[in-house]
């Protein structure tokens, strides 16, 4: 949720101000009440598909912004979703994809997600309860997850 609001604010900043460096974006975010590191802003700029034109950051030429790389990592890599108890989901991924998918889930900041533990092709996702688990399952299925 915070990431999404920060990225929406970055889009508003580049639409209304001349910002030429990531540090200027960090400063503009700070003036709007967001704490963000240069590394976070760098990831946000890439996820939003911003580019430089005439020395300043601009929105992508098309009206559609680039998909968040974390969501792209989740999309298609969740092969199965199973509930285990009231607050634990077990996700299955292709071999070697569990850790990157778990990191992507953690970075989304979705409400109700407490954390993840990843093996090679299995992820345990702890949620705040059954309702949060159902909501996460819905989100993952919307992204193309099976199960």
Secondary structure, DSSP 8 states (H G I E B T S, - for coil): -HHHHHHHHHHHHHHHS---SHHHHHHHHHHTT----HHHHHHHHHHHT-EEETTEEE--SSSS----HHHHHHTTT--EEEE-SSSEEEEE-STT-HHHHHHHHHHHT-TTEEEEEE-SSEEEEEESSHHHHHHHHHHHHHTT---
